[in-house]
Amino acid sequence: MRRSVLTVFFAAIAGFAAACQSTEPTKPASNAASTPAVPAATAPSSPAAVPSVSPGATVDPKAPAASTKIAALEGVWPGVEGTSLTVAKSGDKYKVSITGLDKKTESFEGTAKGDTIEFKRKDKVETIKAATAEETGMKWLQGEKNCVVITKGSEGFCRK
C-alpha cells in the first residue's frame, strides 16, 4: 500500500513538473517596416485572435503558480526519531497527519493559503511551509535541502 501511494505521488509530481515548464515566447522582429500596420478599428477575424488576458492585467510568466508550491507539500515527510508528517489533498482541503515521538498520529483538516497549508490544532492556527534545513531550526536536519516546517525548532521534516 505504501509503495503504491508513493508511486502515485511521484507520478503526480512528475506530471506537475512537466506541465509547469515554461516556453520562451518568440521575440518580434526589430524592423518595424517589415510588419504591416493594422488599423485599430479593424475587428479581429476570428475569436482566437482575441487576447485571453484583460488589457489591465499583468502576469509574471516566471512566477510559479501557488498550486504548484502547494502540490510540492503533499506526501509523506519523515522527521527525526520516527516522527512524520503526511499531507494528502482531499477535494479543496488537505488532510494533515502528524505522528509524534510517542508514535501517536493526530489528524487535522487544512486549507491552502498562498504557498502554505494552514490547519487548526488545539485552538491554534498552525502553518506548514517549505523550508531549508536551517529554517526548521533542527540540528538533526542540517544539510537537507527539501524540508517543511510547522514549529521552528521542534517540528521540521525533510525528504531525502
Buried (B, 14 or more C-beta within 10 A) or exposed (E): EEEEEEEEBEEBBEEBEEEEEEEEEEEEEEEEEEEEEEEEEEEEEEEEEEEEEEEEEEEEEEEEEEEBBBBBBBBBBEBBEEBBBBBBBEEEBBBBBBBBEEEEEEEBEBEBEEBBBBBEBEEEEBBBBBBBBBBBBBEEBEEBEBBBBBEEEEBBBBEE
